[in-house]
């Protein structure tokens, strides 16, 4: 069962959701990262299966782009205000089951712009977030991965060790030579706007208080 659930709007951050899953799959394994159209088997009963996967996860990555809040269900009616909106339903389920929710801000989106929200989901405004910025995507994806490892440690240590070696991280079997190599990590291309996953020691919990900036700057 997946530990990481990716929540997104297809026409807002669909491009990022697929690329992000690909990179997280390399670290955690594809069975532990849920993305609806890639993770659900053919013929699955979509609504109950989606809820089951969400309830069983450890945390949700909530991808938010500049169009996320204002996209409309009908003229003058925002999707987020509609009770049948899948994104709204997923957030409500995660909140009801006390799952960690990590807003991932894309395309220059700011938490201060994430209002007004329906009462049922406005609690996400107090969640500690991560930004993926076009000019700093290497640093931002590295930070996201480190913090995910703190919340969802990898179960397959040899796999993590292999990937860590590929990205330049020293392991117990690589010795001093690899230690020197770890100072320059190998970039793994993530897509046109997002660029790198790198394994480092994970630190820092999600869902702490926010002050309008990431905890690292």
N, C-alpha and C positions, 0 to 999 in steps of 0.2 A: 504494500500500500504506500502511496506517495506521502512524503513529509512536507513537500513544498507545493503549494497550490498557486498557480499564476492566474490572476484575475485581470481582465483587460477588455477594452472595447475594440472590436475588430477594425473599425474605420478610424480609430484614434491612435492606438498603439499596437495594432496587429503586427506590423513590421518588426517591432521590438520583441514582442512576446515569443515569436518563433525562434528568433536568433538567441534570445536569452535562455530559452529552454535548451537549445543545442549546447550552449556552453555549460550550463548547470548539469546537463546530462553527463558531460565528461568528468565532472567532479563527483557527483552524487550517484550517478547511474540513472538511466531513463525511467526506471520503475519508481523512482522516488521523487520525480518532478512531474506534476500534473499540469497538462495543458489540454483543454477539452477535446478539440478535434484530433489531436495526436494521441491522446492517452485512452480515450474511450473506444472499446472494441466495436466493430460493426454490429449493428442490431441491438446495441444497448438501449435500455429505456432511459432516455437522456435526463429528464428532470430528477427522478429518484437516485439515479447513479451519480449525477453531479453532486447532489446533496450528500450522499454517502461518502464520496471521496473528500469533500470539503470538511465534513465533520471529523473524518479520521486523520486529517493532516495536522502538522505541527504549527505551520504558519502560512499566511497568505502574503504573496507579493502583489500589491495593488498598483498596477501600472496606470499612471495618470499623465496624459498629454494635455496640450493646450486646448483641445476641443472636448475633453472628457466631461466637463461640467455642463456645457451649453448645448450639447447635441440634443436634437429634438425628436420626440416620439411622433408628434404631429405639430402643425404650426402653432407656436406659442406654448407648447407643452414640452418641458425638458424630459429626457429619458429618465433621469435620476428621480424625478417626481412621480413617475409612473410605478405603481406597485408591482406590475408585471415585468419590470426591467430586470434582466438577469444579473447585471452588475450590482444593482441595489439589493436584490435577493441574496446574492453571495455574501455581500458585506454584512447584511443583517444576520445571516446564519453564523458567520464567523464571530460576530459580536455576541450573539446569543450563547455560543458554545465557548466563549472566552479564548478564542484562538488569537495568537499574535498576528497583528496586521501591520505590514510594512508598506507605507506609501512609497512608491518609486516614481519620482518626478522626472518627466522627460520634456524635451523641446522647450526648456526654459520655464516650465510651469512652476508656480510658487504656492506654498500652502496658504499664504494670505489671500490668494485668488480663489481658494476652494470654498467659497461661500456665496450665497446661502445654500445650505444642504437641508434635506428633510431631517426632521428630528430623529427618525429611526437610524440614521447613519452618521449624524454629525459628530459622533465620538471619534471618528477617524481624524478629525482636525487636531486632536491632542496626541497623535501617535508620532513617535520619532521617525523621521523619514530619511531616505537616501535620494540624492540627485544623481542623474546620469546626464552630464553636460557634454555637449558636442566637442568642446575644446579640451575637456578633462576626462573623457570617457575612460581612458586607461586607468587613471587613479580611482575613478568612481566605481567601475566594475570590480576592481581589485578590492576596494573597501566593502562592497556588497558581498562578495564571495567570502572574505574573511569573517564577516559578521554572521553570515549564514552558517559557516562552519562552527561558530560558537553555539548556535541554536540547534543545528542539525548535524552533529558530527558524522563523518563518513563511517560506514560499517565495514566497507571493503578496504582495509588498510593497504594491502599490496597495490590495489588500483590507485589509491590516492598517492602512494609513494612513487608509482611510475609516472603519474601525471605531474607530481611535484618535481621529479627529476627533469621532465621535459620543459618545465617552466623555469628551471634554474634554482629550485629550492634545495638546500642541503638536506640529506637524510642520513640516518645512522649508518648506512652501508656505503655512502659515497665518499666519506672521509674529507680530509682538508682540501683536496683539490676541488671537490664539488662545492665546498663552503665558499671558496673564492668565486666559483662560477655563479653562485646564488646572488651576487651583487648586481647582475644584469639579467633580468628575467626575459624569457622568450615570449613574444606577443602572439596570442591566438586571435585571429581576426573574427570579429563578431558580426560585422555588417557595415553598411555605409555610415552609420551614425554611432555605433557602439563598437569597442575594439578589443578588450582584453579580459582574460580571466587568469588570475595568478593565485597560487596557493601560498598563504603565509599563516603564521600563528593567529588564530581568531581571537579577537578581544571585543568586549563591549556588547551589552544586551540591546535588543530592540525595545520599542515601546516606552522608552524613558521620556522625560519632559523635553520639550523642544523650545527653542528661543528664536525660531525663524531661520536657523542655519543648521547645517549638519553638525554632528558632534565633533567632527574633525576640522571644522573651519567654515 
